[in-house]
Amino acid sequence: MPSTLIVICQGKSCQKEGAKRILSLFQEQKTANIEIKTKYCFGKCGQGPMVVILPTETWYRKVQPEQVSVIVQRHFPTN
């Protein structure tokens, strides 16, 4: 069972800002114990793409493609 969940908004506003690409990049990461899901809208339109890391409830707004690997390394450092 995954110990961490990454939720990526796929609402209209976030999609206009590249949320599909952000989802794809997170899915390409090969990190164990992570589940990736989508949500239609977090209600934070205009701040997207939005990404939430659970269970820590860490929110990222306006996520850009080059930030995906940084977010993964921050939360899931390799030893």
DRENROGU-282700 format. One line per field, with one value per atom (N, C-alpha, C): residue in three letters; y, x negated, z negated; residue number from 1. Coordinates in nm, 3 decimals, padded with zeros to 5 digits, always signed. Each point is the difference from the previous one (the first is absolute). Example, Ala and Ser with C-alpha at 12.3 -4.5 7.8 and 13.67 -1.06 7.14 Angstrom:
REM DRENROGU-282700
type <- ALA ALA ALA SER SER SER
v <- -00.569 +00.119 +00.120 +00.105 +00.119 +00.109
u <- -01.319 +00.089 -00.090 +00.035 -00.082 +00.077
w <- -00.780 +00.000 +00.000 +00.072 -00.006 -00.073
seq <- 1 1 1 2 2 2
REM end
This chain:
REM DRENROGU-282700
type <- MET MET MET PRO PRO PRO SER SER SER THR THR THR LEU LEU LEU ILE ILE ILE VAL VAL VAL ILE ILE ILE CYS CYS CYS GLN GLN GLN GLY GLY GLY LYS LYS LYS SER SER SER CYS CYS CYS GLN GLN GLN LYS LYS LYS GLU GLU GLU GLY GLY GLY ALA ALA ALA LYS LYS LYS ARG ARG ARG ILE ILE ILE LEU LEU LEU SER SER SER LEU LEU LEU PHE PHE PHE GLN GLN GLN GLU GLU GLU GLN GLN GLN LYS LYS LYS THR THR THR ALA ALA ALA ASN ASN ASN ILE ILE ILE GLU GLU GLU ILE ILE ILE LYS LYS LYS THR THR THR LYS LYS LYS TYR TYR TYR CYS CYS CYS PHE PHE PHE GLY GLY GLY LYS LYS LYS CYS CYS CYS GLY GLY GLY GLN GLN GLN GLY GLY GLY PRO PRO PRO MET MET MET VAL VAL VAL VAL VAL VAL ILE ILE ILE LEU LEU LEU PRO PRO PRO THR THR THR GLU GLU GLU THR THR THR TRP TRP TRP TYR TYR TYR ARG ARG ARG LYS LYS LYS VAL VAL VAL GLN GLN GLN PRO PRO PRO GLU GLU GLU GLN GLN GLN VAL VAL VAL SER SER SER VAL VAL VAL ILE ILE ILE VAL VAL VAL GLN GLN GLN ARG ARG ARG HIS HIS HIS PHE PHE PHE PRO PRO PRO THR THR THR ASN ASN ASN
v <- -00.119 +00.119 +00.124 +00.095 +00.122 +00.078 +00.054 +00.080 +00.148 +00.037 +00.140 +00.010 +00.104 +00.025 +00.138 +00.006 +00.126 +00.023 +00.112 +00.032 +00.123 -00.013 +00.106 +00.045 +00.128 +00.055 -00.010 -00.038 -00.007 +00.081 +00.101 +00.091 +00.084 +00.067 +00.078 +00.105 +00.073 +00.104 -00.058 -00.108 -00.064 -00.061 -00.058 -00.057 +00.107 +00.118 +00.110 +00.037 -00.026 +00.035 -00.117 -00.114 -00.111 -00.116 -00.018 -00.107 -00.140 -00.020 -00.133 -00.036 +00.096 -00.023 -00.027 +00.074 -00.022 -00.140 -00.044 -00.136 -00.102 +00.017 -00.092 -00.007 +00.113 +00.002 -00.070 +00.020 -00.071 -00.151 -00.040 -00.142 -00.064 +00.077 -00.051 -00.025 +00.060 -00.018 -00.143 -00.063 -00.139 -00.004 +00.038 +00.002 -00.095 -00.087 -00.100 +00.065 -00.068 +00.040 +00.133 +00.033 +00.123 -00.036 +00.058 -00.013 +00.139 +00.005 +00.127 -00.003 +00.102 +00.012 +00.139 +00.014 +00.132 +00.039 +00.127 +00.055 +00.104 +00.010 +00.094 +00.145 +00.037 +00.139 +00.010 +00.076 +00.029 +00.130 +00.072 +00.128 +00.113 -00.016 +00.103 +00.048 +00.021 +00.039 +00.126 -00.001 +00.111 -00.020 -00.107 -00.028 -00.128 -00.057 -00.130 +00.004 -00.117 -00.130 -00.017 -00.059 -00.026 -00.145 -00.021 -00.134 -00.005 -00.109 -00.019 -00.133 +00.002 -00.120 -00.038 -00.123 -00.050 -00.117 -00.023 +00.055 +00.131 +00.054 +00.122 +00.125 -00.010 +00.114 +00.117 -00.032 +00.102 +00.041 +00.128 +00.054 +00.070 -00.023 +00.071 +00.065 +00.126 +00.071 +00.044 +00.018 +00.042 -00.088 -00.131 -00.095 -00.001 +00.012 -00.001 -00.133 -00.042 -00.130 -00.020 +00.103 -00.015 -00.015 +00.024 -00.013 -00.141 -00.082 -00.133 -00.082 -00.008 -00.080 +00.058 +00.131 +00.064 -00.039 +00.001 -00.038 -00.146 -00.086 -00.142 -00.019 +00.065 -00.013 +00.054 +00.107 +00.060 -00.096 -00.065 -00.085 -00.146 -00.042 -00.140 -00.013 +00.050 -00.005 -00.145 -00.021 -00.134 -00.008 -00.116 -00.021 -00.072
u <- -00.084 +00.084 -00.088 +00.027 -00.081 +00.008 -00.114 -00.002 +00.022 -00.013 +00.015 +00.089 +00.081 +00.089 -00.031 -00.017 -00.017 +00.128 +00.066 +00.126 -00.024 +00.036 -00.023 +00.134 +00.027 +00.126 +00.006 +00.117 +00.022 +00.123 +00.033 +00.109 -00.034 +00.099 -00.018 -00.111 -00.001 -00.099 -00.141 -00.016 -00.132 -00.042 +00.095 -00.036 -00.049 +00.060 -00.047 -00.144 -00.042 -00.136 -00.097 +00.044 -00.093 +00.010 +00.112 +00.014 -00.016 +00.040 -00.016 -00.148 -00.080 -00.145 -00.060 +00.044 -00.049 +00.036 +00.122 +00.042 -00.090 -00.023 -00.085 -00.141 -00.056 -00.135 -00.006 +00.101 +00.002 +00.013 +00.080 +00.017 -00.128 -00.087 -00.127 -00.101 +00.019 -00.092 +00.012 -00.112 -00.002 -00.033 +00.096 -00.021 +00.098 -00.052 +00.084 +00.090 +00.108 +00.094 +00.069 +00.021 +00.070 +00.117 +00.113 +00.116 +00.030 +00.031 +00.031 +00.146 +00.074 +00.140 +00.028 +00.117 +00.043 +00.128 +00.026 +00.123 +00.048 +00.131 +00.050 -00.031 +00.020 -00.027 -00.022 -00.102 -00.027 +00.066 +00.059 +00.062 -00.101 -00.117 -00.104 -00.033 +00.104 -00.015 -00.086 -00.084 -00.091 -00.135 -00.014 -00.127 -00.064 +00.057 -00.044 -00.112 -00.049 +00.041 -00.027 +00.097 -00.010 -00.039 -00.090 -00.043 +00.002 +00.056 +00.003 -00.066 -00.089 -00.065 +00.068 +00.049 +00.065 -00.080 -00.011 +00.082 -00.051 -00.110 -00.055 +00.080 +00.091 +00.081 -00.086 -00.104 -00.087 +00.058 +00.028 +00.061 -00.105 +00.008 -00.083 +00.092 -00.024 +00.081 -00.087 +00.063 -00.069 -00.120 +00.017 -00.109 -00.038 -00.128 -00.056 -00.072 -00.014 -00.063 -00.136 -00.082 -00.133 +00.004 +00.114 +00.012 +00.038 +00.049 +00.048 -00.111 -00.117 -00.109 -00.047 +00.004 -00.039 +00.099 +00.129 +00.102 -00.019 -00.024 -00.020 -00.123 -00.110 -00.123 +00.019 +00.077 +00.023 +00.078 +00.101 +00.086 -00.044 -00.077 -00.039 -00.147 -00.087 -00.144 -00.049 -00.091 -00.057 -00.123 -00.015 -00.115 -00.111
w <- +00.000 +00.000 +00.000 +00.089 +00.004 -00.130 -00.041 -00.123 +00.030 +00.125 +00.039 +00.123 +00.001 +00.112 +00.058 +00.131 +00.070 +00.078 -00.025 +00.067 +00.088 +00.127 +00.096 +00.057 -00.012 +00.049 +00.152 +00.050 +00.144 +00.040 -00.081 +00.032 +00.122 +00.054 +00.124 -00.013 -00.109 -00.019 -00.006 -00.075 -00.012 +00.133 +00.074 +00.130 +00.096 -00.006 +00.086 -00.032 -00.122 -00.044 +00.010 +00.058 +00.023 -00.096 -00.066 -00.100 +00.058 +00.125 +00.061 +00.012 +00.036 +00.010 -00.138 -00.100 -00.137 -00.047 +00.026 -00.035 +00.068 +00.126 +00.076 -00.058 -00.036 -00.057 -00.136 -00.083 -00.128 +00.023 +00.098 +00.029 +00.051 +00.061 +00.050 -00.111 -00.115 -00.112 -00.052 -00.023 -00.047 -00.148 -00.082 -00.144 -00.067 -00.086 -00.068 -00.103 -00.031 -00.105 +00.026 +00.128 +00.035 +00.091 -00.030 +00.087 +00.055 +00.128 +00.065 +00.043 -00.040 +00.035 +00.052 +00.060 +00.046 -00.073 +00.001 -00.056 +00.100 +00.018 +00.099 -00.038 -00.125 -00.039 -00.150 -00.038 -00.141 -00.044 +00.096 -00.032 -00.017 +00.058 -00.008 +00.140 +00.079 +00.141 +00.012 +00.102 +00.022 -00.066 -00.078 -00.068 +00.052 +00.103 +00.047 +00.101 +00.028 -00.047 -00.150 -00.067 -00.144 -00.024 -00.096 -00.039 -00.152 -00.056 -00.144 -00.033 -00.099 -00.049 -00.131 -00.007 -00.122 -00.054 -00.126 -00.107 -00.060 +00.052 -00.062 +00.034 +00.097 +00.045 +00.045 +00.075 +00.058 +00.135 +00.016 +00.121 +00.085 +00.130 +00.097 +00.101 +00.032 +00.099 +00.116 +00.114 +00.122 +00.030 -00.014 +00.022 +00.148 +00.023 +00.135 +00.024 +00.125 +00.028 -00.067 -00.002 -00.059 -00.152 -00.063 -00.145 -00.044 +00.091 -00.038 -00.065 +00.061 -00.057 -00.133 -00.016 -00.126 -00.111 +00.031 -00.098 -00.040 +00.098 -00.031 -00.086 +00.033 -00.079 -00.141 -00.015 -00.131 -00.091 +00.055 -00.081 -00.002 +00.100 +00.011 +00.036 -00.089 +00.032 +00.010 +00.093 +00.014 -00.089 -00.057 -00.092 +00.072
seq <- 1 1 1 2 2 2 3 3 3 4 4 4 5 5 5 6 6 6 7 7 7 8 8 8 9 9 9 10 10 10 11 11 11 12 12 12 13 13 13 14 14 14 15 15 15 16 16 16 17 17 17 18 18 18 19 19 19 20 20 20 21 21 21 22 22 22 23 23 23 24 24 24 25 25 25 26 26 26 27 27 27 28 28 28 29 29 29 30 30 30 31 31 31 32 32 32 33 33 33 34 34 34 35 35 35 36 36 36 37 37 37 38 38 38 39 39 39 40 40 40 41 41 41 42 42 42 43 43 43 44 44 44 45 45 45 46 46 46 47 47 47 48 48 48 49 49 49 50 50 50 51 51 51 52 52 52 53 53 53 54 54 54 55 55 55 56 56 56 57 57 57 58 58 58 59 59 59 60 60 60 61 61 61 62 62 62 63 63 63 64 64 64 65 65 65 66 66 66 67 67 67 68 68 68 69 69 69 70 70 70 71 71 71 72 72 72 73 73 73 74 74 74 75 75 75 76 76 76 77 77 77 78 78 78 79 79 79
REM end
